[in-house]
Structure formats: structure tokens, C-alpha cells
Amino acid sequence: MRQKLVEKKYLKTFILITSLFALWGFANDITNPMVAAFQTVMELSATKASMVQFAFYGGYATMAVPAALFIRKYSYKSGIVLGLSLYATGAFLFIPAAAYQEFTFFCLSLYILTFGLAFLETTANPFILSLGSKETSTRRLNLAQSFNPMGSIIGMSVASFIVLPQLISDRRNAAGEIIFPSLSDAEKAGIRLHDLAIIRDPYVAIGLVVVALLVIIILTKMPQTNIQGEKISNAQTLKNLVSNKIYREGVITQMFYVAAQIMVWTFIIQYADNIGINKATAQMYNIAAMAMFITGRFISTFLMKYVNSSLLLACFAIGAGCASLGAILIEGIVGLYCLVCISIFMSLMFPTIYGIALENVDSKDTTLGAAFLVMAIVGGALMPPLQGMIIDRKEIAGMAAVNVSFVLPLICFVIVMIYGLRTYFFRKKLAAG
């Protein structure tokens, strides 16, 4: 008898928790184009502007394990409530950040916001896995994660249609050159005040949405599917996780995958800018990439009914690698199309790596195990600045540096492919006895 993906008794909770996935999708993908926006309005190098991503994903690395320890002591619901509270606090800190016009203040606001996201991801992912049978857990997480890119689409759309078109600092002359650097200090100050207020407003708006959802969560009774009342040794859990080969390699692979995802989506704008496309138009390519990502997520969830998840992961990683090669080697609009197409292959990677890594982890170890997988999001903090350093060189070996910089995501996809193949053959060996 085929197990139900979501049992009726868990359906209400599943829907409510799944809505959280859209929240961090919004935050992730309104923030990616802000790297290019800050680069212009604050007159920063690509390397320094990418510190936005360092602050954003660094928050995950800082708070994931404390979040897991908090959840183990209390409950999934407590973790969600605290996560939403931190999310709203970070969002509202954009108000003083814009007033003071300090890039460091914006980074601090994002850092605190992602404390909340770390709590939400550390809670929501294992909570979804626990809402039903273990046999359907990876598919269930893929379904829930399918709503993450819907939040991403909203974030990208807000950036594309509301934020970027209103940025005066990005206006160009007839030759396609940005005018802002040539203006006087007084003119720049006025434009900077206007543009930072435009960047601020969407974060304040999402903060209000988060507060509303926080109230709903507080008033809703949720099932206690995590271990309650049982004394769990953190040291023993850590030992169990480290000795689990599939889990251990999954954490490393997740770090490289998230790095690839953030690099691909963050630097689409710089790639397009290099061929003369302005930021607002370039963001449309990001939206197209996210549409492909959503499509790929639903297709891959369906395919998992018939194809081994590890094998599917390896095949999608090969597709992403081929598209990355196109973005590196083909200059102009065709290279940009290749860069956009990477997203359809990335679609299944995060939840599939997550599900495979936790598949054979004991239920009492799942919460802390989930924390390290969320902590692996630190890859999104470490590698974008490195890509920014490559882009700042303008040209490498006769090629546009922005094209060459996508060698970094290519390397990441090779690592994902290796993990997919290794776990496929390892699971096959276990099944054979």
C-alpha cells in the first residue's frame, strides 16, 4: 500500500508550516539584487557589495545550532515563534539603517533578520519531514520546498517592478553609462537618501506580514511530533551524526550547493550589465530563472515517484554543470540564457540533499542534524565575495571576468553530482545486503 504524502491529521499544520517556506524565499531573493543596488548607490566594489550576502548567510551559520538546541529543549512551535520575532526585528531595523545611510547598519539588519530565518529553517524542514511516514519524507519536503520559490518570485518581482526601476542612481546616459559617479557630492547625497528609502520599504512591509503570521502561529495548536520529555545527549547526537557517512557528506555538499545557488542568482545582474542590460531589465532574467526553478521543483517531485532521488540529483547536477559551461564560454545573450537555465537543474537540489542526508538519521538526532544542514547555508556567505573579487578584475585571459567567475558554481555542481552518485551506489549496496 502506497503511503500518503500528508496524512489528514497533519494537513492543517503542513499548510501553515509550508507557508513559512515562502517567507524565507522572499527574503533571499529580494536581497540578491540588492547587492548590485548597494554597489551603485553606496559606490562600492563588487567584493564589498557582496558582503550583503556574507551578512545574510552568515546569520544562518551563527544561529542554526543555537536554534536546534533551543528547539530540543522546548518545541518546534517555540522555535517558529522566536524565528518570526527575530525576522520581524531585522526587517524593522532597515528603518534606522536607511536614516543613517550606513552600509554596515544594513548588513547588521540582515544579519539579525537571518537569525530568524535560521530558526525557521532549522524548525520547518525537520517538522515537515516528521509529518508522516519516513518513506515519503523526502518527497514531502520537496513539495513543501516548492512553495519557497513562490516567495522568491514575489521578492524578485518587488525588486524588479518596485525597487530597481525607482533607483535614480542606476540611470544611464545615451551611451549606456551610469550617470551617478559623475555627479557632485550634494547631488549624490540627495539621490542616496531617496534610493535607500526605496530599498528599505519592502523589508518594512514584509516585517508587518511576519508579525501577522506570528499572531496566527501563536493562536494555532500544533502536534508535538518531536521528542518531548526524553533526555537527549548532545554529545552522543554529535557522535552519531559525525559517524554517519551519508549525513556527513550531505552537510558538505549542501554548503557547496547553496554557494552555487546564491552565486548564480546574485550575479545574473552583473552578467547582464556586462552586455549592456540595465538592472531593472536584468532582474527580469532573474524572474525567468525563478520561474524555471519552480517548474523544475514540481517536475522533480513528480519524477521522484519513479526515479531514485540520488540518481535524479546526479542527473540534475550534470545538467547544471553543462549550463554553467555555456554561461562561461558563450559571451552575450546566449551565455545569459545558459545562466538562466541553470535554475531548472538547481530546483531539486536543496531539499533532496537535505532529505537524503537525514534519511538514516535517528529521529532523536534529527533536530541537531537539521541545524548543521541549515548551517551549511554558510556557503552562501563565503563564496559570493570570492566571485565578486573575480568580477572586479574585469577581464581574465581575454574573457570577461564575470563569465570566468561562474567556474565557481561549476565546481559546486560537480561536487553535488559526486554526492548524488556516491549515495546512489551506497544505498544500492545497502539494499542488496
URUR-V359447 format. One record per pair of residues at least 12 apart in sequence whose C-alpha atoms are under 7 Angstrom apart, sorted by sequence separation. I is the first residue (numbers start at 1). GAP is how many residues later the second one is. D is the distance in Angstrom with one decimal. If there is no record, write none. Layout:
I;GAP;D  I;GAP;D
This chain:
67;12;7.0  94;12;6.4  129;12;6.2  326;12;5.5  327;12;5.2  128;13;6.1  269;13;5.2  35;14;5.4  269;14;6.4  324;14;6.8  391;14;6.4  35;15;5.8  94;15;6.2  323;15;5.1  324;15;6.3  390;15;5.8  93;16;5.5  125;16;7.0  323;16;6.4  35;17;6.3  91;18;6.8  268;18;6.7  323;18;6.5  324;18;6.7  387;18;5.6  90;19;4.8  323;19;5.5  354;19;6.8  90;20;6.1  265;21;6.6  90;22;5.0  91;22;6.2  169;22;6.5  320;22;5.0  90;23;3.9  168;23;6.3  89;24;6.7  88;25;7.0  320;25;5.2  86;26;6.6  87;26;4.4  319;26;6.1  320;26;6.7  86;27;5.9  87;27;6.6  168;27;6.7  167;28;5.3  317;28;6.6  86;29;6.3  87;29;4.4  316;29;4.9  86;30;4.5  87;30;6.5  85;31;6.9  84;32;5.8  83;33;3.9  83;34;6.2  163;35;5.9  83;36;4.7  163;36;6.2  313;36;6.4  83;37;5.3  80;39;6.6  79;40;5.9  80;40;5.5  79;41;6.9  80;43;6.6  309;43;6.9  79;44;6.2  76;47;5.7  296;48;4.9  300;48;6.1  296;49;6.8  293;50;5.0  297;50;4.9  289;51;4.8  292;51;6.1  293;51;4.5  296;51;5.3  297;51;5.4  55;52;5.5  59;52;4.9  63;52;5.6  67;52;5.2  289;52;6.5  292;52;4.9  55;53;7.0  58;53;6.9  59;53;6.7  290;53;6.7  293;53;6.9  294;53;6.8  56;54;5.3  60;54;6.0  64;54;5.2  68;54;6.4  289;54;5.5  293;54;4.9  52;55;5.7  55;55;6.3  56;55;5.2  59;55;4.9  60;55;6.2  63;55;5.9  64;55;6.5  67;55;6.7  285;55;6.7  55;56;5.0  59;56;5.2  275;57;6.1  56;58;6.0  60;58;4.9  64;58;6.4  272;64;6.8  328;75;4.6  327;76;6.4  328;76;5.6  328;78;6.1  324;82;6.7  324;86;5.8  321;89;5.4  321;92;5.8  24;93;6.3  320;93;6.6  321;93;6.9  130;95;6.4  254;96;6.8  317;96;5.4  317;97;6.9  98;98;5.5  98;99;6.0  254;99;6.5  317;99;6.1  318;99;6.5  176;100;6.8  317;100;5.1  98;102;6.4  314;102;6.9  250;103;6.1  314;103;4.3  313;104;6.8  95;105;6.5  94;106;5.5  314;106;4.6  17;107;6.3  250;107;5.1  313;107;5.4  314;107;5.9  94;109;6.9  311;109;5.9  247;110;4.2  310;110;4.6  311;110;6.3  246;111;5.6  247;111;6.2  310;111;6.6  91;112;5.1  92;112;5.4  91;113;5.6  310;113;6.1  311;113;5.9  14;114;6.7  310;114;5.0  92;115;6.3  164;115;6.6  165;115;5.5  91;116;5.3  164;116;5.2  262;118;5.7  88;119;4.5  254;119;6.8  258;119;5.7  160;120;5.3  259;120;4.5  10;121;6.2  251;121;6.7  255;121;4.4  258;121;5.8  259;121;4.2  263;121;5.6  88;122;6.0  251;122;5.2  254;122;5.9  255;122;5.6  258;122;5.5  25;123;4.9  29;123;5.1  88;123;6.5  160;123;5.5  255;123;6.5  256;123;5.9  21;124;6.4  25;124;5.8  28;124;6.9  160;124;6.6  255;124;4.6  259;124;5.9  6;125;6.8  7;125;6.3  22;125;5.6  26;125;4.4  30;125;4.4  251;125;6.0  6;126;6.0  18;126;5.3  21;126;6.1  22;126;4.3  25;126;4.6  26;126;4.5  29;126;5.3  30;126;5.3  84;126;6.3  21;127;4.6  22;127;6.7  25;127;4.3  29;127;5.6  22;128;6.1  23;128;6.0  26;128;6.3  27;128;6.8  41;128;5.6  237;128;5.5  241;128;6.8  18;129;6.9  22;129;4.0  26;129;4.4  30;129;5.8  40;129;6.5  22;130;6.9  40;130;6.9  84;130;6.1  157;130;7.0  5;131;5.8  156;131;6.1  271;131;6.0  3;133;7.0  81;133;6.3  153;134;6.3  5;135;6.0  81;137;7.0  153;137;6.3  227;137;6.3  149;141;6.6  149;145;5.9  263;146;6.8  146;148;6.4  260;149;4.4  41;151;6.0  146;151;5.8  146;152;6.6  260;152;6.0  257;155;6.0  256;156;5.1  257;156;6.8  143;158;6.6  142;159;6.0  257;159;6.7  139;162;6.0  253;162;6.5  253;163;5.8  253;166;6.8  246;177;6.7  145;206;6.8  13;209;6.4  142;209;5.6  141;210;6.2  138;214;6.5  138;217;4.8  32;233;6.7  33;233;6.1  32;234;4.8  126;240;6.8  126;241;6.5  126;244;6.5  122;248;5.8  122;249;5.3  122;252;6.2  121;253;6.7  118;256;6.9  72;295;6.9  68;299;5.7  68;300;5.3  65;303;6.8  68;303;5.6  65;306;5.3  64;307;5.0  65;307;6.7  64;308;6.9  64;310;6.2  64;311;5.4  60;314;6.8  61;314;4.5  60;315;5.6  61;316;6.9  60;317;6.5  61;317;5.3  60;318;6.5  57;320;6.3  58;320;5.7  57;321;5.4  57;323;5.6  58;323;5.6  57;324;4.8  55;326;6.9  53;327;6.8  54;327;3.9  53;328;5.4  54;328;6.4  50;334;6.2  51;334;6.6  50;335;5.3  47;338;5.2  50;338;6.6  47;341;4.4  46;342;5.0  47;342;5.2  46;343;6.9  46;346;6.2
